[in-house]
Amino acid sequence: MNNIPAELLYTDSHEWLADNGDGTVTIGITHHAQELLGDIVFVEAPDVGRSLDAGEEYTVIESVKAASDSYAPIAGEIIAFNDSLEDSPEMVNEDPYIEGWIVKLKLAEDADLGMLLSAQAYSDVINNED
């Protein structure tokens, strides 16, 4: 499971989620997603304070190949955007799991982390795409 951190949760649309343990989560796109996109040149800043439903589009990530929507893996309110991406969107390519995070959410009361994929299940999704 190369480049799939075991401590994170995933979606089949290639987003990852880190449970911060305080009712918030950090979200980004996976290593696999950034490889598919190629060199990322722009990450649209979503509106901080916006409430999202699970599966709702919250940002657009543009690369030299294409523009791609990114979807909230879980319901919550956007409480932070990684402002560093405005000047250095390539951080998503260089380190998608640490420096290249995109947003932080305050979880909605009915948010269910149990519906997300484990690292092994996400690895199976990727392997079945080939």
KAZIFEN-V786755 format. One record per helix or strand of 2 or more residues. SS is the DSSP state (A for helix, B for strand). FROM is the first residue (numbers start at 1). LEN is the number of residues. If there is no record, write none. Layout:
ss/from/len
SS/FROM/LEN
SS/FROM/LEN
//
This chain:
ss/from/len
B/9/2
B/15/5
B/24/6
A/31/7
B/40/4
B/51/2
B/57/7
B/67/5
B/76/6
A/84/4
A/91/4
B/103/5
A/113/3
A/119/11
//
